[in-house]
Amino acid sequence: MARYNTVATVASISSAGTVVTPNEGLLTTFTGSAPYTVTIASPVLFSGSTQSFFNNNTNAVTLSTPSGAFRGPGSTGAATLVMQPNTVLQIVSNGTDYITVQDDGSTFSATTGQFSSTLNADGTFSIATNKFTVDATNGNTVVAGTLNVTGTSTFTGAPAFNSTSHMLIPKGSDAQRPGTPATGFIRYNTDRNVVEVWTGSAWQTSGTPRQVDVINTNYSANSGDQCFVSTSTTAVTITLPGSPVKGDSIRFFDLARTFQTRNLTVARNGRPIQGDAQDLTVATEGAAFELVFYDVTFGWRIFNV
């Protein structure tokens, strides 16, 4: 029995040019040195099941049609379509537009749906004005906007929640704190060298107290400070935080053992100290004590001496 095979017409283009509309299936390979633009004739019905293209370049090739548009996966209904390096595109014509059958250079699929955008020549994939970017070359995923996760996030590498690895959280100075934080915000404070959480009214620190040397100069203290104070040449005033929260604590040490001659003044900053609406004057040599805050009524209490 005789055997018949259908053989697609094969063409090659190495620079800007025109591909005529075939009357049967056509495979065109783009070679040479891209980027360049190739024009396809106006869409007409043709007998070949598909018209195929292979971009065998390290740069993008742009397809353009004088009339109609490219429609379907990876296309936006425009008269041009960009083929990224080493990708294959198949199209058919309905007589008015070119319909993309396959475009493996511009469609990103997920288990819950499909994201469509252009795979850029540098290996990045962007959605919604760069709010979501996948860097295929470096293996990075960048979310420029807010990432809301309603379920459970599981990481198996670094950063990793369910492993023995690590996670890098946002970090910055006092001045770089968010202007309008929400309850539960967490960050690493590079000024204080502590992890801090926004409680809804103030930044609450955790971990090892911040070690602060207060040497013959005034200072505004923060919750969690451990103040080593010297009044060797002049008296010192340390001002307490203006908006403390329950459990905030600050420690003080007479480093030079000179509080009895040049006093330490602890300015209450609007909150009571030991129930009194007065600043605390410390005149005891070698004093070491801690203040712990309760609320606006009872204020700061001396924890130990």
ABEGO torsion letter per residue (X at the ends): XBBBBBBBBBBBBABBBBBBBBABBBBBBBBEBOBBBBBBBBBBBBABABBBBBBBBABBBBBBBABEBBBEBGBAGBABBBBBBGBBBBBBBAGABBBBABBAAABBBBAAEBBBBBBBAAGBBBBGGGABBBBAAAGBBBBABBBBBABBBBBABOBBABBABBBBBBBEBAAABBABBBBGBBBBBAAAGBBBBBAGABBBBBEBBBBBBBBGBBBBBBBGBBBBBBAAABBBBBBBBABBBBGBBBBBBBAAGAAAABBBBBBAGGBBBGGBBBBBBBABBGBBBBBBBABAAAEBBBABX
